[in-house]
Amino acid sequence: YTFIASISTIILSGATPVLTEIDESLTIAPDDIEKKITKKTKAIMAVHMLGNMCDMERIMSIAKKHGLYVIEDCCQAVGGTYKGQKCGAIGDIAAHSLNIFKVITSGDGGVVTTNNEKLYETAFGYHDHGHKPSRMGVEVGNRSIVGMNLRMNELSGAVALAQTRKLEYILTTLRKNKKRLKAKLIKNGTYEFRKLNDEHGECATLLTLIFKDERTANKYANLTGTKPIASSGWHVYNNMEQIINGKNIRKHMLAKTDLILARSFNISIGVVDKGLGASIGININSSNDEIDEKSREINEILKALE
């Protein structure tokens, strides 16, 4: 369960992606990671889906044991934390998205973070024709690698800086609104909330309900006019037709993941995106009265599932 970019970048680099199961946090399952490691494995990519951080303590332990890089995909969790550490500051290198469906936006583009100077130079060179940082080495003979032209323009960069200054306010508001909505939903045994690996550090952009079985999930879908996460598009490996190859990536190859996603539904808190199955809910500007009204609507539906 990730956006297709996490997988396509691996393919485009000439490497082979190896998919793992997720757990009830809707992020990579540490128990399945070690089962998939071989002598050819180079890195673990931890994708912090829907603003929820992966179990980084276990992931870093596994990576250290096997001598692997850890790449953090923070695209949906900009500003999130895990046990006091910022998203993207735990692994070796990280990508953060500034797309319009993310925590903050500059229209598009993103940010790479790392504390490894060699990785920083490589990343910079890749995005700017192989040049070193600050365009050092533009003279013949000093370019570090063969790179591409992927630079963010200055206007987007300025917007990104302004958005970054609002990040803590945005996260505080999202967390407050989610806490209010979540507390008002009835607990009738028809569903559970998604597991949060750090409840205080998640971004609170979405609220995920995991229903007890597919029959109940289907009934919820019919009553709300929504779809389970399994049917929500390019974030689910089964729906990525351009990477299904019948070899290392096959439809329905991850039974636990398929079962979890078929029973899971997203409610918007701040990110309203049909591509994430989050077409109903509230938004960051919702008032307390609007949040309470939405909770009443959802509760009526949950009562009908009993």
N, C-alpha and C positions, 0 to 999 in steps of 0.2 A: 504494500500500500504506500504509494509515493507518486509524485508527478513523473511523467515520462522522461523529463529532462535528466533526472537522476540516473536513469538507465541508458538513455541515448548518448550521454557524454562518455560513458564507459565504452560503448560500441564504437563511437567515432574516434576514440583514442587508440583503437585496435586491440583493446582488452576484451575479456569475456565477463559479462555480468553474471553473478550467481545469486539467485533470489532466495530469501529466507522467509519463514513464517513470521507473522506478527503475533502479539499477544493482546490481551484485553485493553492495553493502553493504545492500541492501533499503531504501535511503533515496533521496530525490529525486536524479535524475541531472542534474548541472549541464549536461551537453552538450545536454539536451533543454529546459532552461529558456529559453534565448535564442530557440529556435525558436518558443516559445509566447507570447513577449512581443509585445503590440500597444500602440497608443496608449491603449487603455482599461485596461491593466494598472496596478494600484495597489500590489500587494504580492506578495512571495514568502513562502509558508509552508513553513518547513523542519521536517519532522516527524522527530524523532530516534527512529526505531522500534526496539523491542526493546533499548533501552539503548544503541544505537549512534548516535553523533553524525553528523549530515550533514557533507558537505564544506563547512564554513562559510567557509573561506578563498575558495573560488571563488564561493560564493553571495553573499558580501558584496561581492565585486568586481563581479559582475554587477549587483547591486542599486545600487551606487554609479554604475555606468556609465549605468544607465537611470533613476536617480532614484526608486527604489522602496523602500517600507518592507520590513523583514524581520520576520516574525512567527515566533517559535520555539515549536513545540509540543513541550514537554519532558515531556509526561505520562508517557511510558514511560522517561524517562532522568533522573529527579530525582537530582541530585548528580553527574551525569556531567560530564566536562570535554573540551574540545577545544583542544589545544596550550596547555594551562595556563589557559584561560579556562573559567569555570563555564558549564554549560548554562543558557541563558536570559539570559546577560550579554553576548551577542555582538550579537544583533539589536536591533530597536527596542523590542520588547515580547514577553513570553513567558508561556505558560500551563503550570502544573505540576499534575499530578493527585495526589490523595491517596486514590484509590479502592483497594479491597482487593486488586486485582491489580497494584499498583504497587510501587515500591522501598520506600517507606514509606507508611503509611496512617493516616488519622484516621477511617476508616469510609467517608467520602466527602468531597466538596468538593475544593478546590484552592487554588492560590496564583498570583497574577499578579505578575510582576516587570518593572520598567522603570526606566531612569535619565532618562526624559523626563517632566518635571513635567506638561506638558499631557496626555500620554497617561495618566499616573497619575490625574489628576483626572477624565478622561473615563471610565476604567475603573471608578474608585470610584463615580462618579455613576451609571453603568449598573447597577452591582450594588446600589445603595441609593437608589432613587427619585430619582435626579438630584442628590442631595446632594453637597457637596464633602467632602473627607477630614475625618475626626473630627467629622462632622455639622455642619461650619461651613456657614453659609448656610441654616439651616432656616427662617429667617424668609421671608416672602413676597418674591419678586423676586430671590432670590439662588441659586436652584437652577441648576445648570450645563446640564443636559440632561434629556430625558425618560428616566427610568431604570426599572429593574425591581426586584423584591425577591429578590435572590439571595445574601443574606448568610449566611456560615457562622455557626452558633451558637457560643456561648462554650465549651461542653464539647468540641466538635470542634476548636476552635482550640487549646485546652489540650493535647489529645492530639497535635495536629499539632506543637506546639512540643516536646513530649517526644520525639516520633519524630525530629524534626530533629536533636536532640542525639545520637541513636544512628546517624545517617546514615553517618558515616565508618566506624564499626565494621561496619555492615551491608555497605557496599560492599567493605571490605577482606576480609570473610569470603567474599562472593560471588566476588570476583576470585581468591582463593586456591583455592576449591573448583573453579571453572571451569578454572583453569590445570592443576590436578591431573587432572581428567577429560579435558580436551582432550589433554594430553600422553600419556595412556595409550591413546588410540584409534589403531588401526592406520591407516597411510596406504597404501592399496592401489590408488589410482587410480580408485576408483569415485565419489569425491566430493571436494569442496573445502570448506573452511570459508568462511563469509561474510567478505567484505572488511570490515575495520574501519578507519574513517577516523582514529581515534586509539586504538590498541590499549591504551594505558595509561589512557585516560580513559573507556572504555565502562563501563557499569554491571555487566556480566557476569550479567544476570538469566537469559539464555538462551544456548544454543549452537546455531548454525544450520549444518546440513549442506546443501550444494547438490550434488545428484547429477549425473553426467555426461550423462545423458539421461533421458527420461521412462520408458523401459522399466525402467531400474535403480531409478528413484524408485518406480515402482509395485510392484516386487518388495519394496523396503524397507517400503513401506506394508503390504503383505500379511503380511510376517513380523513386523511390530511391532504391527499392529492400529491404526495411526495414519493420519492423512491429511496430504497435502501442504498447505503454507500456502495454496495456491490454493483449497482447500476448507474453510478454517478459519473462515469466517463473515464477520462485519461489518467485518473489517479489510481486506478485499479488495473493490475497487470493483465487480467483477462480481457480488458477492453483496448489494449494497446496492439492493434492489429499489425502495425508496421514492425514490431519487434518479436512477435510470435514466430518462432522458427521450427518448432517441432523437435528441437534438440535440447538445448539447455533451458529454453523458455517455452513452455507448453501451457495451453489453457487448462485450468483447474489442476495444476500440479501441486498447489499448496492447500491441502484440505482444511486445515485449521483456519487459515486466513479467509478462505471462501466462506466458511461457516460463520465466522465473526462478522464479516462485512455484509452478509446477507441479512443479519439481524440488527444492524447498526444504522441509526439515523442521526443526522446533524440538525441542530437548531441554531440559527444564527444569533450571535451576541454582538459581533462587530463586523464580521465578514459575511456578506450576503452573496453567495456564489452557487448557482445551480450545478456548476462543475464539481462542487464538493458535496452536493446533495443538501445544501443549506438554503433552500428557497423560502423557508418560513422562519419566524423568530422576531428578534428585535434588532436595533442597530445602536451604535455608540451614542447617538443623540436621543435615544428613547427616554422619556420621563418615567418616574416611578409609577405613575398611574398607567402608562402604556405597558410597562413591564408587568404590572399586576393583572392587567386585562389579558395580556398574552398568556400568563400562567393559568388564568381561569379557563381560557380556550383549550389549552393543552390538557388541563386536568379533566375537562369534560370528555375529551377523546380517550384519555387513560382509563377513566371510569368505564367507558364502553368496552374496554378490552378485558375486563374482569370476567 
